[in-house]
């Protein structure tokens, strides 16, 4: 599994940028990351945990009302994830490297997922 070489929060552009150790570059819209929060509350219960992320939230779904895409801070979680704290106070989502990579909204990753889904 690729690992980030850096993580950059650009509050002006409202994106989180991650260059990966395999040379890939990902840019995540903050609204999409907030909507894709992997915590039990946002996933709708424990029975929905562990499901693959829905990368379509990065490009097609507007932010649910009452959720904020502003980031207060991002904390590291061990050497496998990050935990953002959003302006609305939400802070329980842990975004693993694998989860983030699966969410990558770039054209290359989207095309790869479509090819994989067609099998």
C-alpha positions in Angstrom: 0.0 0.0 0.0 1.4 3.4 -1.0 2.1 5.9 1.8 2.0 9.7 1.8 5.3 11.5 1.6 3.7 14.7 2.8 0.2 16.1 3.5 -0.7 19.7 2.7 -3.9 21.5 3.7 -4.6 24.4 1.4 -7.4 26.3 3.1 -7.6 28.9 0.3 -8.2 26.3 -2.4 -10.1 24.0 0.1 -8.1 20.9 -0.8 -5.9 18.4 0.9 -2.9 17.4 -1.2 -1.0 14.1 -0.8 2.0 13.0 -2.8 2.4 9.3 -2.5 5.6 7.3 -2.3 4.8 5.6 -5.6 4.8 8.9 -7.4 1.1 9.5 -7.5 -0.4 12.8 -6.5 -3.9 13.2 -5.0 -5.9 16.3 -4.3 -9.1 15.9 -2.2 -11.8 18.6 -2.0 -12.4 19.2 1.7 -16.2 19.0 1.2 -15.7 15.6 -0.4 -13.5 14.4 2.5 -16.1 15.6 5.0 -18.9 13.9 3.2 -16.8 10.7 3.0 -16.1 10.6 6.7 -15.5 7.0 7.7 -16.7 7.2 11.3 -19.6 5.1 12.6 -21.9 8.1 13.0 -21.4 9.3 9.4 -21.6 5.8 8.1 -24.9 5.2 9.7 -24.0 2.5 12.2 -21.5 -0.3 12.9 -23.1 -2.5 10.3 -21.8 -0.1 7.6 -18.3 0.1 8.8 -15.5 -1.4 6.7 -17.2 -0.8 3.4 -15.2 0.6 0.5 -15.3 4.4 0.3 -17.6 6.0 -2.4 -15.2 8.1 -4.5 -18.2 9.8 -6.2 -18.6 12.0 -3.1 -15.5 13.8 -4.3 -17.1 15.1 -7.5 -20.9 14.8 -7.5 -22.6 15.1 -4.1 -23.0 18.5 -2.4 -22.1 18.8 1.2 -25.0 17.7 3.5 -26.5 20.7 5.3 -25.1 21.4 8.8 -21.7 19.8 7.9 -18.7 22.0 7.7 -15.8 21.4 5.3 -13.6 23.8 7.1 -10.7 22.1 8.8 -9.5 23.3 12.3 -6.6 20.8 12.4 -5.4 17.5 11.2 -3.8 15.0 13.6 -1.7 12.0 12.7 -2.9 8.6 13.9 0.0 6.3 14.3 1.8 5.8 11.0 -1.3 4.7 9.1 -3.9 7.5 9.1 -5.0 11.1 9.8 -7.9 12.5 11.9 -9.3 15.9 10.8 -11.2 18.1 13.2 -13.8 20.0 11.2 -15.1 23.5 12.0 -18.5 22.0 13.0 -16.8 20.1 15.8 -16.8 16.7 14.2 -13.5 14.9 14.8 -14.1 11.1 15.0 -13.3 10.1 11.4 -10.0 8.3 11.0 -8.9 8.3 7.3 -6.4 5.5 6.7 -3.9 5.7 3.9 -5.7 2.9 2.1 -9.1 4.7 2.5 -7.6 8.0 1.2 -6.0 6.3 -1.8 -9.3 4.6 -2.6 -11.0 8.0 -2.5 -8.6 9.6 -4.9 -10.7 11.7 -7.3 -8.1 12.0 -10.1 -9.0 10.8 -13.6 -6.4 8.0 -13.6 -7.8 6.5 -10.3 -11.4 7.0 -11.5 -10.7 5.2 -14.7 -8.9 2.4 -12.9 -11.9 1.9 -10.6 -14.3 1.8 -13.6 -12.1 -0.9 -15.2 -12.0 -2.9 -12.0 -15.7 -2.5 -11.4 -16.5 -3.9 -14.9 -14.9 -7.2 -14.1 
